[in-house]
């Protein structure tokens, strides 16, 4: 079973994946990535500030990027 790694970066802060997850295929890795991103967005309980950007890179065992999900806030939601 292939192993996938989920690396998260916000601005210059990077949280590299440690152990990764064994998942059956790219479709399962995609589902895991969007689930994790959904949780990250839900954790923004204070509301994101304008200019906030982050991304998640999903890599395989060789380090090749399989998916890249990026998010940014262009408008301050408090105004």
WOFEN-V39614 format. One line per field, one symbol per residue. ss: DSSP state (@ for helix, = for strand, . for the rest). phi: phi as a letter, one per 20 degrees, with the letter a starting at -180 (. if undefined). burial: + if it has 24 or more other C-alpha atoms within 12 Angstrom, else -. A space follows every 10 residues. Layout:
ss: ???
phi: ???
burial: ???
This chain:
ss: ..======== ..===..... ==...@@@@@ @@@@@@@@@@ @@........ ..=======. ....====== ==.......
phi: .fddcdddcc meecdffeem cecfagffff ffffffffff fffefenfeg nfcbbcddde fenffebcdc cbdecffed
burial: --+++++++- ---------- +-------++ -+++--+--- ---------- ---+++++++ -----++-+- +--------
